[in-house]
């Protein structure tokens, strides 16, 4: 075999190995890797053996086994190029706010959700890392909460053990939480609270500053507090918490707030299917002091980073009730998210990423479409194939 033939064979083996590492079966991997000409079973065996012999596949793809630029080109070809028509349609419908759409395998849609989240996160981690690298001018990176973002953060951290993320600006980054204590069951959700994930993501960056903490701050103020007192409580009580003051400002002007300087946030979208909370509040509060989840579901289509998204067509009474609970939310406000999305939308190609939305599952299609096309709060969408397929049917 000539050297050029050996090089071509090695490239085929690496291409096939990459698709296997995405979680596909051998035949599916062959279809993805070689759409024009699918090898027969004996050739697939040879390709797998060649990839294993070359140690291309271990627990994940080894970037050092690829030629310069080869892996990035392959990823672009598999995860971005096939979806660019839909990306263009969504960009138009978003008024130019959406900048990119990348799609990754999470496994079969009928499989259990938790393993799919882990697979999606592992497959998408390099892209999220890419969006975080050099993605902020200010040096302030925000992270939301939840199981999906928790898996993504852990996967990004795994990707960054050997080479930590360094900001192109040379600034020391600070990673901030955007929500206070988790909704619902504290024990089951503490590991992917916004504060926990900020501290974890901090480890993926070189020279990152200490992350402020929003631990022990209630996510929602109780309904028993009158409307005209809520703002005063936030100013006179919550802003005395050092972590809260660092993130949201020491006074109502927010002149010193880290959230006001943030130009990238890593978040997912919620559709009120969480088994962990029954009330818009958490277990430290009496149930009657919180908004029942079924009431919140009547008022909002879902949430992004904890921000409730008002349902269209509500009666005045229900709009008032929606505003009642939004006022009591103690985390990131819509004005904060809108400001950083605007920064992301107007940034140059290698500038701030703005809002990076990571989501999977067809049940998230409606809320994702709304966030992109109606609310225009997403700059980069990183999703799985089942969400993408459902999204296509809506746009």
VOPAGU-2260 file (C-alpha; in pm, 1 decimal, decimal comma):
REM VOPAGU-2260
SITE   aa  ch    i         X         Y         Z
SITE  UNK   A    0       0,0       0,0       0,0
SITE  UNK   A    1     141,2     337,8    -100,7
SITE  UNK   A    2     184,6     617,8     153,0
SITE  UNK   A    3    -106,9     807,8      -2,7
SITE  UNK   A    4    -328,9     498,4      26,6
SITE  UNK   A    5    -221,1     450,0     388,3
SITE  UNK   A    6    -301,5     813,7     460,3
SITE  UNK   A    7    -646,4     776,8     301,6
SITE  UNK   A    8    -714,0     456,2     497,4
SITE  UNK   A    9    -609,2     620,8     823,1
SITE  UNK   A   10    -833,9     916,9     751,0
SITE  UNK   A   11   -1127,7     681,2     687,7
SITE  UNK   A   12   -1058,8     500,6    1014,4
SITE  UNK   A   13   -1047,8     826,3    1208,9
SITE  UNK   A   14   -1368,1     948,1    1042,3
SITE  UNK   A   15   -1548,5     623,5    1128,1
SITE  UNK   A   16   -1409,9     629,5    1483,5
SITE  UNK   A   17   -1536,7     982,4    1536,1
SITE  UNK   A   18   -1890,2     881,4    1440,4
SITE  UNK   A   19   -1871,9     572,2    1663,5
SITE  UNK   A   20   -1770,5     795,1    1953,5
SITE  UNK   A   21   -2091,2     995,2    1902,3
SITE  UNK   A   22   -2281,2     689,3    2024,2
SITE  UNK   A   23   -2402,3     552,7    1689,4
SITE  UNK   A   24   -2408,7     181,6    1608,7
SITE  UNK   A   25   -2162,9      59,1    1344,3
SITE  UNK   A   26   -2405,4      89,5    1052,0
SITE  UNK   A   27   -2534,8     430,2    1165,2
SITE  UNK   A   28   -2178,0     551,0    1209,2
SITE  UNK   A   29   -2095,4     431,6     856,4
SITE  UNK   A   30   -2397,9     615,5     716,0
SITE  UNK   A   31   -2291,7     935,9     887,1
SITE  UNK   A   32   -1924,0     904,1     800,0
SITE  UNK   A   33   -1963,7     785,4     442,5
SITE  UNK   A   34   -2302,3     903,1     311,0
SITE  UNK   A   35   -2197,7     862,1     -53,6
SITE  UNK   A   36   -2050,9     512,3     -24,4
SITE  UNK   A   37   -2118,7     287,3     272,4
SITE  UNK   A   38   -1855,3      15,7     336,9
SITE  UNK   A   39   -1965,2    -345,3     372,8
SITE  UNK   A   40   -1955,4    -511,9     720,2
SITE  UNK   A   41   -1607,5    -657,7     673,6
SITE  UNK   A   42   -1471,1    -312,5     586,2
SITE  UNK   A   43   -1637,0    -165,8     896,2
SITE  UNK   A   44   -1458,5    -424,0    1109,5
SITE  UNK   A   45   -1127,7    -332,7     948,3
SITE  UNK   A   46   -1191,9      38,4    1003,6
SITE  UNK   A   47   -1281,6     -17,5    1369,0
SITE  UNK   A   48    -970,3    -229,5    1427,0
SITE  UNK   A   49    -753,2      30,5    1254,5
SITE  UNK   A   50    -898,8     309,0    1471,9
SITE  UNK   A   51    -849,9     106,2    1790,0
SITE  UNK   A   52    -494,0      14,1    1691,4
SITE  UNK   A   53    -414,5     379,8    1634,6
SITE  UNK   A   54    -580,6     459,2    1970,1
SITE  UNK   A   55    -799,3     721,7    1805,8
SITE  UNK   A   56   -1086,2     614,9    2032,7
SITE  UNK   A   57   -1033,2     591,2    2405,6
SITE  UNK   A   58   -1309,0     732,7    2624,9
SITE  UNK   A   59   -1343,4    1019,5    2380,6
SITE  UNK   A   60   -1185,0    1148,9    2063,1
SITE  UNK   A   61    -816,8    1234,7    2095,1
SITE  UNK   A   62    -768,2    1563,6    1902,9
SITE  UNK   A   63    -392,5    1500,7    1879,2
SITE  UNK   A   64    -458,8    1199,5    1654,2
SITE  UNK   A   65    -598,1    1426,5    1381,7
SITE  UNK   A   66    -409,0    1637,7    1133,4
SITE  UNK   A   67    -417,9    2017,3    1189,2
SITE  UNK   A   68    -761,7    2150,1    1102,4
SITE  UNK   A   69    -897,0    1804,2    1016,8
SITE  UNK   A   70   -1104,4    1755,8    1331,2
SITE  UNK   A   71   -1253,0    2105,5    1322,8
SITE  UNK   A   72   -1347,0    2060,7     957,1
SITE  UNK   A   73   -1504,3    1723,3    1030,2
SITE  UNK   A   74   -1707,3    1864,0    1315,1
SITE  UNK   A   75   -1824,5    2153,6    1098,7
SITE  UNK   A   76   -1925,1    1908,7     826,0
SITE  UNK   A   77   -2121,4    1679,1    1058,4
SITE  UNK   A   78   -2272,1    1911,3    1318,1
SITE  UNK   A   79   -2320,1    2243,6    1140,3
SITE  UNK   A   80   -2327,4    2232,9     759,8
SITE  UNK   A   81   -2633,0    1998,9     729,6
SITE  UNK   A   82   -2836,9    2236,8     944,3
SITE  UNK   A   83   -2743,8    2569,5     788,3
SITE  UNK   A   84   -3065,9    2606,9     588,7
SITE  UNK   A   85   -3270,0    2592,6     909,0
SITE  UNK   A   86   -3012,5    2811,0    1081,7
SITE  UNK   A   87   -3064,3    3074,8     811,9
SITE  UNK   A   88   -3443,5    3058,4     848,6
SITE  UNK   A   89   -3420,8    3093,9    1226,2
SITE  UNK   A   90   -3172,0    3378,0    1193,1
SITE  UNK   A   91   -3416,5    3564,4     969,6
SITE  UNK   A   92   -3707,3    3500,4    1205,8
SITE  UNK   A   93   -3495,5    3615,0    1498,8
SITE  UNK   A   94   -3416,3    3944,8    1330,1
SITE  UNK   A   95   -3050,5    3848,7    1313,7
SITE  UNK   A   96   -3016,5    3768,2    1684,6
SITE  UNK   A   97   -2940,3    3398,7    1629,1
SITE  UNK   A   98   -2585,0    3350,8    1506,9
SITE  UNK   A   99   -2538,2    2973,3    1497,4
SITE  UNK   A  100   -2710,6    2634,5    1522,7
SITE  UNK   A  101   -2514,5    2315,9    1592,9
SITE  UNK   A  102   -2668,0    1969,4    1636,8
SITE  UNK   A  103   -2527,6    1671,2    1831,2
SITE  UNK   A  104   -2632,3    1312,4    1891,8
SITE  UNK   A  105   -2793,5    1228,0    2226,2
SITE  UNK   A  106   -2906,6     873,9    2145,4
SITE  UNK   A  107   -3245,5     737,5    2050,3
SITE  UNK   A  108   -3539,7     954,5    2153,2
SITE  UNK   A  109   -3718,7     666,4    2329,6
SITE  UNK   A  110   -3419,7     592,0    2552,6
SITE  UNK   A  111   -3406,2     716,9    2917,4
SITE  UNK   A  112   -3350,3    1091,3    2940,2
SITE  UNK   A  113   -3060,3    1104,2    3187,4
SITE  UNK   A  114   -2813,2     899,4    2977,2
SITE  UNK   A  115   -2913,7    1107,2    2674,0
SITE  UNK   A  116   -2824,8    1427,3    2859,8
SITE  UNK   A  117   -2481,7    1288,4    2945,5
SITE  UNK   A  118   -2415,6    1175,5    2587,5
SITE  UNK   A  119   -2535,1    1505,5    2443,2
SITE  UNK   A  120   -2316,0    1699,3    2685,0
SITE  UNK   A  121   -2009,2    1487,8    2605,7
SITE  UNK   A  122   -2061,0    1528,4    2230,8
SITE  UNK   A  123   -2133,6    1902,7    2246,5
SITE  UNK   A  124   -1873,5    2002,3    2507,9
SITE  UNK   A  125   -1605,3    2102,3    2257,5
SITE  UNK   A  126   -1847,4    2341,6    2083,5
SITE  UNK   A  127   -1956,8    2499,1    2411,5
SITE  UNK   A  128   -1591,0    2532,5    2509,6
SITE  UNK   A  129   -1525,8    2700,5    2174,8
SITE  UNK   A  130   -1805,5    2949,1    2246,3
SITE  UNK   A  131   -1656,1    3024,3    2587,9
SITE  UNK   A  132   -1300,9    3066,0    2462,4
SITE  UNK   A  133   -1244,3    3430,1    2380,1
SITE  UNK   A  134   -1620,5    3477,1    2399,6
SITE  UNK   A  135   -1625,8    3762,5    2646,5
SITE  UNK   A  136   -1483,1    4113,1    2632,7
SITE  UNK   A  137   -1574,1    4190,9    2992,9
SITE  UNK   A  138   -1435,2    3870,7    3145,5
SITE  UNK   A  139   -1770,3    3797,1    3315,5
SITE  UNK   A  140   -1930,1    3462,3    3226,8
SITE  UNK   A  141   -2271,1    3364,2    3367,5
SITE  UNK   A  142   -2413,0    3015,4    3412,3
SITE  UNK   A  143   -2772,5    2914,6    3486,4
SITE  UNK   A  144   -2880,6    2590,6    3658,8
SITE  UNK   A  145   -3035,8    2249,6    3601,4
SITE  UNK   A  146   -2950,2    1897,0    3492,6
SITE  UNK   A  147   -2873,0    1976,3    3128,9
SITE  UNK   A  148   -2640,0    2265,9    3208,4
SITE  UNK   A  149   -2488,0    2062,5    3489,9
SITE  UNK   A  150   -2395,3    1785,3    3245,8
SITE  UNK   A  151   -2262,9    2036,6    2991,5
SITE  UNK   A  152   -2047,4    2214,6    3251,5
SITE  UNK   A  153   -1899,8    1884,7    3369,2
SITE  UNK   A  154   -1825,7    1781,3    3011,6
SITE  UNK   A  155   -1660,9    2118,6    2937,8
SITE  UNK   A  156   -1450,8    2077,5    3250,6
SITE  UNK   A  157   -1343,1    1732,1    3131,2
SITE  UNK   A  158   -1245,1    1882,1    2794,4
SITE  UNK   A  159   -1040,3    2148,8    2971,9
SITE  UNK   A  160    -830,6    1939,6    3209,7
SITE  UNK   A  161    -529,8    1936,3    2979,2
SITE  UNK   A  162    -570,3    2282,9    2831,8
SITE  UNK   A  163    -774,9    2527,0    3042,8
SITE  UNK   A  164    -978,8    2793,0    2866,2
SITE  UNK   A  165    -791,6    3120,3    2829,1
SITE  UNK   A  166    -971,1    3437,3    2730,3
SITE  UNK   A  167    -841,5    3598,8    2412,6
SITE  UNK   A  168    -843,5    3934,8    2593,3
SITE  UNK   A  169    -598,1    3805,0    2853,5
SITE  UNK   A  170    -835,0    3906,6    3134,2
SITE  UNK   A  171    -887,8    3690,8    3442,2
SITE  UNK   A  172   -1246,5    3570,3    3409,3
SITE  UNK   A  173   -1506,6    3555,2    3683,0
SITE  UNK   A  174   -1785,5    3298,1    3654,5
SITE  UNK   A  175   -2110,1    3406,9    3819,2
SITE  UNK   A  176   -2436,5    3232,4    3912,9
SITE  UNK   A  177   -2761,1    3384,2    3789,0
SITE  UNK   A  178   -3010,3    3218,3    4023,2
SITE  UNK   A  179   -3021,2    3173,4    4399,0
SITE  UNK   A  180   -3100,6    2845,1    4572,7
SITE  UNK   A  181   -3277,9    2580,2    4358,8
SITE  UNK   A  182   -3652,9    2557,1    4326,5
SITE  UNK   A  183   -3817,4    2264,2    4504,9
SITE  UNK   A  184   -3605,0    1985,2    4652,8
SITE  UNK   A  185   -3277,5    2141,1    4768,1
SITE  UNK   A  186   -3093,5    1815,5    4836,6
SITE  UNK   A  187   -3161,3    1661,7    4495,6
SITE  UNK   A  188   -3078,7    1979,6    4304,5
SITE  UNK   A  189   -2792,0    2128,9    4502,7
SITE  UNK   A  190   -2526,8    1971,3    4277,1
SITE  UNK   A  191   -2658,8    2159,9    3975,5
SITE  UNK   A  192   -2759,7    2484,5    4141,9
SITE  UNK   A  193   -2635,7    2796,2    3967,0
SITE  UNK   A  194   -2382,2    2860,3    4245,9
SITE  UNK   A  195   -2246,8    2503,5    4231,4
SITE  UNK   A  196   -2212,4    2513,5    3852,5
SITE  UNK   A  197   -2039,0    2853,4    3857,2
SITE  UNK   A  198   -1780,9    2716,0    4099,6
SITE  UNK   A  199   -1737,6    2407,8    3880,9
SITE  UNK   A  200   -1709,8    2596,0    3550,2
SITE  UNK   A  201   -1452,1    2825,8    3710,6
SITE  UNK   A  202   -1212,6    2529,4    3717,8
SITE  UNK   A  203   -1222,7    2506,0    3336,9
SITE  UNK   A  204   -1069,0    2853,5    3301,2
SITE  UNK   A  205    -706,8    2953,5    3352,0
SITE  UNK   A  206    -662,0    3204,6    3632,9
SITE  UNK   A  207   -1032,1    3254,2    3703,5
SITE  UNK   A  208   -1125,1    3468,4    4002,4
SITE  UNK   A  209   -1328,9    3332,3    4292,2
SITE  UNK   A  210   -1695,5    3295,6    4197,8
SITE  UNK   A  211   -1952,6    3478,3    4412,8
SITE  UNK   A  212   -2208,3    3259,0    4586,0
SITE  UNK   A  213   -2587,2    3291,3    4593,3
SITE  UNK   A  214   -2622,8    2994,6    4826,7
SITE  UNK   A  215   -2884,1    3025,3    5102,0
SITE  UNK   A  216   -3063,5    3308,7    4921,7
SITE  UNK   A  217   -3426,9    3220,9    4848,7
SITE  UNK   A  218   -3503,5    3191,6    4474,3
SITE  UNK   A  219   -3849,9    3343,5    4518,5
SITE  UNK   A  220   -3980,8    3573,3    4789,7
SITE  UNK   A  221   -4301,3    3446,8    4953,8
SITE  UNK   A  222   -4638,7    3556,8    4823,8
SITE  UNK   A  223   -4730,3    3690,7    5165,9
SITE  UNK   A  224   -4506,1    3996,4    5109,3
SITE  UNK   A  225   -4702,7    4290,3    4961,3
SITE  UNK   A  226   -4594,3    4414,0    4617,4
SITE  UNK   A  227   -4493,6    4757,3    4744,5
SITE  UNK   A  228   -4252,8    4600,1    4994,9
SITE  UNK   A  229   -4076,9    4351,2    4764,7
SITE  UNK   A  230   -3832,3    4598,9    4608,1
SITE  UNK   A  231   -3745,3    4737,9    4949,8
SITE  UNK   A  232   -3669,7    4387,7    5079,6
SITE  UNK   A  233   -3444,1    4318,4    4783,1
SITE  UNK   A  234   -3259,8    4647,5    4837,5
SITE  UNK   A  235   -3241,1    4646,4    5215,8
SITE  UNK   A  236   -3202,6    4274,2    5279,2
SITE  UNK   A  237   -3084,6    4071,2    4977,1
SITE  UNK   A  238   -2823,6    4326,9    4870,5
SITE  UNK   A  239   -2663,0    4292,3    5215,2
SITE  UNK   A  240   -2568,8    3937,0    5115,5
SITE  UNK   A  241   -2213,0    3970,5    4979,0
SITE  UNK   A  242   -2265,8    3727,6    4691,6
SITE  UNK   A  243   -2597,0    3883,4    4589,5
SITE  UNK   A  244   -2446,4    4233,3    4600,7
SITE  UNK   A  245   -2154,2    4118,2    4383,2
SITE  UNK   A  246   -2381,2    3964,0    4118,6
SITE  UNK   A  247   -2678,1    4201,6    4122,3
SITE  UNK   A  248   -2528,7    4518,9    4269,9
SITE  UNK   A  249   -2501,6    4676,8    4612,6
SITE  UNK   A  250   -2790,7    4911,7    4533,3
SITE  UNK   A  251   -3077,6    4942,5    4286,1
SITE  UNK   A  252   -2864,0    5130,5    4031,1
SITE  UNK   A  253   -2664,8    4808,7    3971,7
SITE  UNK   A  254   -2363,9    5026,6    3887,2
SITE  UNK   A  255   -2127,2    4772,9    4044,5
SITE  UNK   A  256   -2320,5    4458,4    3943,1
SITE  UNK   A  257   -2128,6    4182,5    3765,3
SITE  UNK   A  258   -2448,3    4083,2    3584,2
SITE  UNK   A  259   -2451,5    4424,9    3414,3
SITE  UNK   A  260   -2108,0    4353,3    3263,4
SITE  UNK   A  261   -2184,4    3996,3    3156,7
SITE  UNK   A  262   -2168,3    3926,4    2783,5
SITE  UNK   A  263   -2204,5    3547,1    2776,1
SITE  UNK   A  264   -2441,5    3313,7    2958,7
SITE  UNK   A  265   -2468,4    2935,5    2943,1
SITE  UNK   A  266   -2829,4    2828,0    2994,8
SITE  UNK   A  267   -3101,0    2579,1    2904,4
SITE  UNK   A  268   -3476,0    2618,1    2858,8
SITE  UNK   A  269   -3744,9    2484,9    3091,7
SITE  UNK   A  270   -4089,6    2354,0    3008,1
SITE  UNK   A  271   -4218,6    2279,0    3361,3
SITE  UNK   A  272   -4158,9    1904,2    3336,8
SITE  UNK   A  273   -3914,5    1895,6    3629,0
SITE  UNK   A  274   -3995,5    1624,8    3886,4
SITE  UNK   A  275   -3804,2    1817,0    4153,1
SITE  UNK   A  276   -4034,3    2110,6    4221,7
SITE  UNK   A  277   -4407,2    2142,5    4284,3
SITE  UNK   A  278   -4402,1    2508,5    4383,9
SITE  UNK   A  279   -4235,5    2826,3    4253,1
SITE  UNK   A  280   -4015,4    2844,5    4560,4
SITE  UNK   A  281   -3836,2    2576,4    4758,4
SITE  UNK   A  282   -3886,5    2347,3    5053,6
SITE  UNK   A  283   -3773,6    2608,1    5307,3
SITE  UNK   A  284   -4100,1    2791,5    5242,3
SITE  UNK   A  285   -4447,7    2681,6    5343,0
SITE  UNK   A  286   -4634,6    2557,4    5031,0
SITE  UNK   A  287   -4898,1    2827,4    5070,1
SITE  UNK   A  288   -4625,0    3094,8    5042,9
SITE  UNK   A  289   -4519,5    2972,3    4696,1
SITE  UNK   A  290   -4680,3    2954,2    4353,9
SITE  UNK   A  291   -4797,4    2599,1    4269,7
SITE  UNK   A  292   -4630,1    2462,8    3956,8
SITE  UNK   A  293   -4966,1    2404,0    3786,8
SITE  UNK   A  294   -5053,8    2772,7    3838,3
SITE  UNK   A  295   -4714,7    2879,0    3697,8
SITE  UNK   A  296   -4772,2    2649,2    3397,8
SITE  UNK   A  297   -5100,2    2832,5    3329,6
SITE  UNK   A  298   -4922,6    3167,9    3333,2
SITE  UNK   A  299   -4597,3    3090,4    3150,3
SITE  UNK   A  300   -4486,6    2885,7    2850,0
SITE  UNK   A  301   -4163,8    2792,2    3027,5
SITE  UNK   A  302   -3848,4    2961,5    3141,6
SITE  UNK   A  303   -3494,0    3048,3    3042,7
SITE  UNK   A  304   -3238,1    3073,4    3325,0
SITE  UNK   A  305   -3536,0    3081,3    3562,7
SITE  UNK   A  306   -3704,8    3375,4    3387,3
SITE  UNK   A  307   -4072,8    3299,0    3337,8
SITE  UNK   A  308   -4196,8    3357,4    2982,6
SITE  UNK   A  309   -4550,5    3492,9    2986,1
SITE  UNK   A  310   -4809,7    3302,7    2786,2
SITE  UNK   A  311   -4982,2    3507,7    2516,4
SITE  UNK   A  312   -5351,8    3586,6    2545,5
SITE  UNK   A  313   -5378,5    3587,4    2923,8
SITE  UNK   A  314   -5665,4    3771,0    3090,7
SITE  UNK   A  315   -5578,6    4084,6    3286,9
SITE  UNK   A  316   -5621,6    3893,7    3611,8
SITE  UNK   A  317   -5373,4    3627,7    3499,4
SITE  UNK   A  318   -5127,6    3887,9    3368,3
SITE  UNK   A  319   -5141,2    4049,6    3712,1
SITE  UNK   A  320   -5077,2    3710,1    3870,8
SITE  UNK   A  321   -4785,6    3646,4    3634,0
SITE  UNK   A  322   -4633,0    3984,6    3727,6
SITE  UNK   A  323   -4691,9    3901,5    4094,6
SITE  UNK   A  324   -4455,4    3602,3    4077,1
SITE  UNK   A  325   -4203,5    3760,8    3839,3
SITE  UNK   A  326   -4163,5    4047,2    4088,4
SITE  UNK   A  327   -4072,5    3795,2    4359,0
SITE  UNK   A  328   -3810,0    3609,8    4152,9
SITE  UNK   A  329   -3467,9    3698,6    4297,6
SITE  UNK   A  330   -3244,0    3584,4    4010,3
SITE  UNK   A  331   -3149,4    3727,7    3672,0
SITE  UNK   A  332   -3402,3    3971,7    3523,7
SITE  UNK   A  333   -3512,8    3992,1    3161,4
SITE  UNK   A  334   -3338,4    4328,2    3121,0
SITE  UNK   A  335   -3007,2    4160,3    3209,4
SITE  UNK   A  336   -3058,0    3879,9    2958,4
SITE  UNK   A  337   -3174,2    4118,1    2685,7
SITE  UNK   A  338   -2866,1    4336,6    2733,5
SITE  UNK   A  339   -2617,4    4052,1    2701,0
SITE  UNK   A  340   -2806,3    3906,3    2401,7
SITE  UNK   A  341   -2777,4    4245,1    2232,7
SITE  UNK   A  342   -2401,6    4236,3    2293,9
SITE  UNK   A  343   -2385,1    3886,7    2141,4
SITE  UNK   A  344   -2594,8    3981,9    1838,5
SITE  UNK   A  345   -2380,2    4281,8    1748,1
SITE  UNK   A  346   -2044,1    4121,2    1823,1
SITE  UNK   A  347   -1784,8    4033,0    1556,4
SITE  UNK   A  348   -1737,0    3660,2    1473,1
SITE  UNK   A  349   -1490,3    3602,4    1756,6
SITE  UNK   A  350   -1655,3    3848,5    1994,5
SITE  UNK   A  351   -1885,6    3787,5    2292,5
SITE  UNK   A  352   -2114,1    3486,3    2247,9
SITE  UNK   A  353   -2415,0    3634,0    2427,3
SITE  UNK   A  354   -2677,3    3372,1    2517,4
SITE  UNK   A  355   -2569,5    3011,4    2451,6
SITE  UNK   A  356   -2877,0    2787,1    2478,4
SITE  UNK   A  357   -2815,3    2413,3    2529,3
SITE  UNK   A  358   -3127,3    2200,0    2496,1
SITE  UNK   A  359   -3238,7    1852,9    2393,5
SITE  UNK   A  360   -3560,9    1662,9    2344,9
SITE  UNK   A  361   -3860,1    1731,2    2122,9
SITE  UNK   A  362   -4059,4    1859,3    2423,1
SITE  UNK   A  363   -3832,7    2167,5    2421,8
SITE  UNK   A  364   -3909,7    2259,6    2058,4
SITE  UNK   A  365   -4191,7    2507,7    2126,6
SITE  UNK   A  366   -4009,2    2696,1    2399,9
SITE  UNK   A  367   -3688,8    2699,1    2192,7
SITE  UNK   A  368   -3868,6    2840,7    1888,8
SITE  UNK   A  369   -4031,7    3105,0    2104,0
SITE  UNK   A  370   -3700,7    3206,5    2262,3
SITE  UNK   A  371   -3534,2    3237,1    1920,9
SITE  UNK   A  372   -3807,7    3381,9    1702,2
SITE  UNK   A  373   -4039,7    3572,3    1934,4
SITE  UNK   A  374   -3844,6    3676,5    2242,6
SITE  UNK   A  375   -3517,8    3688,1    2042,6
SITE  UNK   A  376   -3311,8    3586,3    2343,0
SITE  UNK   A  377   -3076,9    3329,0    2186,8
SITE  UNK   A  378   -2747,9    3392,0    2004,9
SITE  UNK   A  379   -2621,7    3033,5    1975,4
SITE  UNK   A  380   -2830,5    2714,7    1985,9
SITE  UNK   A  381   -2662,4    2384,5    2072,8
SITE  UNK   A  382   -2920,4    2106,4    2053,6
SITE  UNK   A  383   -2975,3    1737,9    1982,2
SITE  UNK   A  384   -3128,9    1583,2    1673,0
SITE  UNK   A  385   -3469,1    1512,4    1829,2
SITE  UNK   A  386   -3512,8    1879,5    1922,9
SITE  UNK   A  387   -3387,0    1987,4    1580,6
SITE  UNK   A  388   -3634,8    1759,8    1398,5
SITE  UNK   A  389   -3923,3    1891,8    1609,4
SITE  UNK   A  390   -3804,8    2249,4    1556,1
SITE  UNK   A  391   -3802,7    2202,6    1178,8
SITE  UNK   A  392   -4171,4    2115,6    1190,9
SITE  UNK   A  393   -4242,7    2448,0    1363,9
SITE  UNK   A  394   -4043,4    2679,2    1137,1
